[in-house]
Amino acid sequence: MARKRYTPEQIIAKLREADVRLAAGEETKAICRSLGIAEQTYYRWRREYGGLKVDQARRLKALEKENMRLRKAVSDLTLDAMILKEAVEGKY
């Protein structure tokens, strides 16, 4: 079965709907079934996005993307430095 990717806005909307329904006394299992997600997905989303507003979630995703880009750049530079060091020492 293909996975569906939800945007942070959609996730927050689903979490808010689930919170309202939980306060009304519905079970988590029934809520997740009606939202079309697994219980594990609900708990993972709640851990990651719980209490965030839409603009905060967008900022979080943007920072995660920038962090990944910077880590890749640092790892590439480290690898280049190691290769150059080995070439200078003659260990190739």
Backbone as CSV, one residue per row, in Angstrom:
resi,resn,N_x,N_y,N_z,CA_x,CA_y,CA_z,C_x,C_y,C_z
1,MET,0.834,-1.172,0.000,0.000,0.000,0.000,0.880,1.237,0.000
2,ALA,0.588,2.176,-0.846,1.387,3.388,-0.968,1.151,4.301,0.229
3,ARG,2.227,4.947,0.660,2.125,5.889,1.776,1.655,7.235,1.274
4,LYS,0.842,7.885,2.066,0.418,9.225,1.729,1.182,10.193,2.617
5,ARG,1.731,11.199,2.019,2.458,12.225,2.764,1.513,13.367,3.080
6,TYR,1.478,13.735,4.320,0.656,14.858,4.741,1.547,16.065,4.997
7,THR,1.040,17.239,4.684,1.767,18.469,4.980,1.640,18.759,6.469
8,PRO,2.553,19.561,7.012,2.425,19.915,8.438,1.077,20.549,8.773
9,GLU,0.521,21.326,7.846,-0.780,21.944,8.084,-1.873,20.885,8.231
10,GLN,-1.828,19.872,7.365,-2.817,18.795,7.427,-2.661,17.985,8.714
11,ILE,-1.416,17.747,9.097,-1.149,16.976,10.317,-1.697,17.709,11.532
12,ILE,-1.429,19.007,11.614,-1.900,19.782,12.754,-3.422,19.822,12.789
13,ALA,-4.046,19.929,11.629,-5.511,19.926,11.579,-6.062,18.591,12.073
14,LYS,-5.446,17.489,11.657,-5.898,16.174,12.103,-5.682,15.995,13.606
15,LEU,-4.561,16.491,14.117,-4.305,16.393,15.550,-5.314,17.207,16.360
16,ARG,-5.654,18.382,15.870,-6.651,19.206,16.568,-8.012,18.522,16.569
17,GLU,-8.365,17.936,15.425,-9.638,17.210,15.355,-9.629,16.036,16.324
18,ALA,-8.507,15.329,16.386,-8.395,14.189,17.300,-8.493,14.656,18.751
19,ASP,-7.885,15.787,19.089,-7.957,16.299,20.456,-9.396,16.622,20.856
20,VAL,-10.138,17.236,19.937,-11.534,17.569,20.219,-12.339,16.301,20.450
21,ARG,-12.110,15.314,19.618,-12.864,14.069,19.735,-12.449,13.277,20.973
22,LEU,-11.168,13.344,21.345,-10.726,12.690,22.575,-11.376,13.338,23.793
23,ALA,-11.484,14.673,23.765,-12.129,15.384,24.870,-13.607,15.018,24.969
24,ALA,-14.208,14.661,23.841,-15.616,14.259,23.832,-15.789,12.822,24.302
25,GLY,-14.691,12.096,24.511,-14.777,10.750,25.055,-14.594,9.622,24.066
26,GLU,-14.242,9.932,22.832,-14.023,8.870,21.839,-12.696,8.167,22.117
27,GLU,-12.589,6.943,21.649,-11.350,6.179,21.808,-10.367,6.544,20.705
28,THR,-9.092,6.450,21.033,-8.031,6.782,20.085,-8.099,5.899,18.847
29,LYS,-8.387,4.630,19.060,-8.445,3.680,17.942,-9.509,4.087,16.930
30,ALA,-10.677,4.470,17.413,-11.773,4.867,16.525,-11.453,6.173,15.804
31,ILE,-10.827,7.088,16.509,-10.460,8.377,15.911,-9.459,8.163,14.781
32,CYS,-8.447,7.359,15.055,-7.418,7.100,14.040,-8.016,6.421,12.813
33,ARG,-8.923,5.503,13.039,-9.565,4.807,11.922,-10.333,5.799,11.051
34,SER,-11.053,6.724,11.681,-11.841,7.681,10.901,-10.955,8.721,10.213
35,LEU,-9.785,9.008,10.798,-8.855,9.948,10.169,-8.045,9.289,9.051
36,GLY,-8.050,7.965,9.033,-7.328,7.240,7.989,-5.845,7.103,8.272
37,ILE,-5.485,7.056,9.558,-4.083,6.899,9.937,-3.965,5.785,10.970
38,ALA,-2.766,5.275,11.137,-2.517,4.250,12.146,-2.333,4.922,13.511
39,GLU,-2.572,4.154,14.561,-2.391,4.701,15.900,-0.949,5.138,16.115
40,GLN,-0.028,4.349,15.621,1.391,4.696,15.769,1.694,6.032,15.098
41,THR,1.085,6.262,13.947,1.261,7.534,13.248,0.729,8.667,14.092
42,TYR,-0.434,8.460,14.698,-1.023,9.496,15.562,-0.074,9.860,16.701
43,TYR,0.475,8.861,17.376,1.360,9.133,18.506,2.679,9.776,18.054
44,ARG,3.172,9.360,16.894,4.393,9.974,16.362,4.147,11.434,16.012
45,TRP,3.028,11.720,15.364,2.666,13.098,15.031,2.493,13.927,16.290
46,ARG,1.833,13.350,17.292,1.596,14.083,18.526,2.912,14.422,19.222
47,ARG,3.868,13.479,19.165,5.181,13.728,19.756,5.910,14.842,19.005
48,GLU,5.806,14.840,17.674,6.537,15.804,16.862,5.830,17.152,16.751
49,TYR,4.524,17.143,16.560,3.783,18.372,16.277,2.859,18.812,17.410
50,GLY,2.797,18.054,18.485,1.864,18.379,19.558,2.099,19.773,20.122
51,GLY,1.076,20.601,20.111,1.177,21.946,20.667,1.720,22.992,19.711
52,LEU,2.102,22.602,18.516,2.627,23.570,17.554,1.497,24.217,16.769
53,LYS,1.736,25.436,16.375,0.828,26.110,15.452,1.364,25.898,14.047
54,VAL,0.570,26.225,13.058,0.928,25.959,11.664,2.224,26.674,11.284
55,ASP,2.365,27.955,11.648,3.576,28.682,11.276,4.803,28.123,11.986
56,GLN,4.637,27.633,13.206,5.754,27.023,13.915,6.167,25.705,13.250
57,ALA,5.203,24.950,12.769,5.503,23.683,12.100,6.242,23.933,10.789
58,ARG,5.826,24.963,10.058,6.533,25.304,8.816,7.978,25.666,9.109
59,ARG,8.176,26.465,10.144,9.524,26.888,10.521,10.365,25.682,10.943
60,LEU,9.759,24.756,11.685,10.455,23.549,12.113,10.935,22.754,10.906
61,LYS,10.063,22.541,9.929,10.439,21.782,8.738,11.523,22.503,7.943
62,ALA,11.435,23.830,7.849,12.456,24.594,7.130,13.809,24.465,7.827
63,LEU,13.813,24.528,9.148,15.066,24.386,9.892,15.641,22.979,9.772
64,GLU,14.775,21.962,9.770,15.251,20.592,9.598,15.890,20.405,8.226
65,LYS,15.279,20.993,7.205,15.817,20.890,5.846,17.179,21.602,5.750
66,GLU,17.272,22.788,6.345,18.531,23.533,6.330,19.607,22.783,7.099
67,ASN,19.241,22.199,8.227,20.185,21.431,9.031,20.724,20.240,8.244
68,MET,19.853,19.545,7.507,20.279,18.408,6.699,21.255,18.861,5.604
69,ARG,20.952,19.987,4.979,21.816,20.524,3.928,23.194,20.886,4.486
70,LEU,23.220,21.510,5.656,24.486,21.903,6.267,25.301,20.690,6.707
71,ARG,24.631,19.682,7.243,25.353,18.461,7.636,25.992,17.786,6.430
72,LYS,25.267,17.768,5.325,25.811,17.172,4.106,27.022,17.956,3.634
73,ALA,26.944,19.282,3.690,28.061,20.120,3.264,29.279,19.876,4.147
74,VAL,29.072,19.773,5.444,30.186,19.538,6.367,30.796,18.166,6.113
75,SER,29.961,17.150,5.900,30.499,15.812,5.660,31.286,15.763,4.345
76,ASP,30.799,16.468,3.322,31.532,16.517,2.054,32.892,17.187,2.230
77,LEU,32.923,18.269,2.986,34.186,18.972,3.229,35.146,18.115,4.042
78,THR,34.630,17.398,5.019,35.472,16.518,5.830,36.061,15.410,4.970
79,LEU,35.249,14.835,4.101,35.727,13.776,3.215,36.809,14.313,2.280
80,ASP,36.587,15.496,1.712,37.597,16.102,0.842,38.898,16.333,1.588
81,ALA,38.810,16.808,2.820,40.007,17.070,3.623,40.756,15.775,3.909
82,MET,40.032,14.690,4.192,40.673,13.400,4.460,41.369,12.877,3.210
83,ILE,40.734,13.016,2.062,41.330,12.556,0.808,42.605,13.333,0.506
84,LEU,42.554,14.655,0.663,43.734,15.474,0.425,44.860,15.144,1.400
85,LYS,44.527,14.906,2.650,45.541,14.569,3.643,46.234,13.251,3.296
86,GLU,45.433,12.249,2.873,46.007,10.964,2.489,46.877,11.102,1.245
87,ALA,46.465,11.955,0.307,47.253,12.148,-0.914,48.593,12.801,-0.588
88,VAL,48.598,13.747,0.321,49.836,14.426,0.701,50.764,13.461,1.408
89,GLU,50.216,12.589,2.259,51.033,11.632,2.998,51.473,10.461,2.121
90,GLY,50.876,10.296,0.978,51.230,9.222,0.064,50.644,7.881,0.438
91,LYS,49.488,7.855,1.062,48.850,6.604,1.484,47.787,6.135,0.506
92,TYR,47.942,6.361,-0.723,46.921,5.954,-1.674,47.308,4.778,-2.443
